[in-house]
Each structure stands twice: as structure tokens, then as C-alpha cells.
């Protein structure tokens, strides 16, 4: 057992936040971009890009393989808000209060 500060979010959030669900969300978003004409799907499996958007070999790439190319980026707005405040000022942790939990997990309140 170890001790950690508690996380004050529902357990369902931890279960929902996984790679498969995020990939599904982005596929849906990019399909809408293609339908709206602000994005084109790259043929094949995509391409590796560096930080400047230049096509490179995988070992020089920045991030994941790109499957879409924005043709009108000024028409696209990305939002980061998910409907909850992740600011630590209201997380309910007072001082250095710690709760016991198994290694590799977070205690939930």
C-alpha cells in the first residue's frame, strides 16, 4: 500500500478516458471536418510529420501518424473544456491529507 492525495472525480471518468474512446471521438470529429470541406483525408495509412509539418521518417516524427490535412484551418475551432473544472483549488484536499491505495491506482472520494 501507498498513500496519495484523493482524486475528486467519478470513477466512470477514469473508465471512459481510454485510447479507444479518444480515437473514436477524433475519427468522428475528422469525418465532420471532411464533410464540411475544411479537411482532407490523406490516402493510405497517413504520413509522419515533424514539428514544422514536413513529412519525415518515423524516427524523426513528432507525435502520431497524420491521417488528415486541414485545408482551411482558420475555420476550425478546437475547444479544451469538458464540462468540469480540473483546477486544483477546489479539489477538496486540505493540506497534505493522504489516503491509502494500491500502487498504480488513485484514491477516489
C-alpha positions in Angstrom: 0.0 0.0 0.0 1.0 3.6 -0.6 -0.6 6.9 0.2 -1.7 9.6 -2.2 -4.0 12.6 -2.3 -7.5 11.7 -3.3 -8.9 12.5 -6.8 -12.4 14.0 -6.6 -13.8 12.8 -9.9 -16.2 10.0 -10.6 -14.8 6.5 -11.3 -16.7 6.5 -14.6 -14.4 9.3 -15.8 -11.4 7.1 -15.3 -13.1 4.2 -17.1 -14.1 6.4 -20.0 -10.7 8.0 -20.6 -9.0 5.4 -22.6 -7.3 5.3 -26.0 -10.1 3.6 -27.8 -12.7 6.2 -26.8 -10.4 9.1 -27.7 -9.6 7.6 -31.1 -13.4 7.1 -31.7 -14.0 10.8 -30.8 -11.3 12.1 -33.1 -12.4 9.9 -36.0 -15.9 11.4 -35.6 -14.6 14.9 -35.5 -12.3 14.5 -38.5 -15.2 12.9 -40.5 -17.2 16.0 -39.8 -14.3 18.2 -41.0 -14.1 16.3 -44.2 -17.8 16.6 -44.7 -17.6 20.4 -44.1 -14.7 20.8 -46.6 -12.1 22.1 -44.1 -10.0 18.9 -44.1 -9.0 16.1 -46.5 -8.1 12.5 -45.6 -4.6 11.5 -46.5 -4.6 8.5 -48.8 -3.2 5.2 -47.4 -2.1 4.9 -43.8 -1.1 8.6 -43.4 2.3 10.1 -43.0 4.8 11.1 -40.3 5.4 14.8 -39.8 7.9 16.8 -37.8 7.1 19.8 -35.7 7.1 22.1 -38.7 4.7 19.9 -40.7 7.3 18.4 -43.0 7.0 14.8 -44.0 9.8 12.7 -42.3 10.7 9.2 -41.4 9.1 7.8 -38.3 12.2 8.1 -36.2 12.2 11.9 -36.8 8.4 12.4 -36.4 6.7 14.5 -33.8 3.5 12.8 -32.4 1.4 10.2 -34.1 1.0 9.4 -37.8 -1.1 12.1 -39.5 -4.2 10.8 -41.3 -5.8 14.2 -42.3 -4.6 17.6 -43.6 -6.5 20.7 -42.7 -7.2 22.8 -45.9 -8.9 25.7 -44.1 -7.5 25.8 -40.5 -8.9 29.3 -39.9 -12.4 27.7 -40.0 -11.7 25.2 -37.3 -12.0 25.9 -33.6 -10.7 23.4 -31.1 -12.1 23.6 -27.5 -10.5 22.1 -24.5 -13.4 22.3 -22.0 -15.0 19.1 -21.0 -17.6 20.5 -18.5 -15.7 20.1 -15.3 -13.2 22.3 -13.5 -9.9 20.4 -13.2 -8.4 23.3 -11.3 -6.8 22.0 -8.1 -8.1 24.9 -5.9 -11.4 23.1 -5.3 -10.3 19.5 -5.2 -11.2 19.1 -1.5 -7.6 18.3 -0.4 -6.7 20.2 2.7 -3.0 20.4 3.5 -1.2 17.2 2.9 -4.1 14.8 3.7 -3.3 11.4 2.1 -5.4 8.2 1.6 -4.2 4.6 1.3 -4.5 2.9 -2.1 -2.8 0.2 -4.1 0.3 1.0 -6.1 -0.7 2.2 -9.7 -4.2 3.4 -8.6 -5.6 6.7 -7.4 -7.9 7.0 -4.3 -11.3 8.5 -5.2 -13.7 10.4 -2.9 
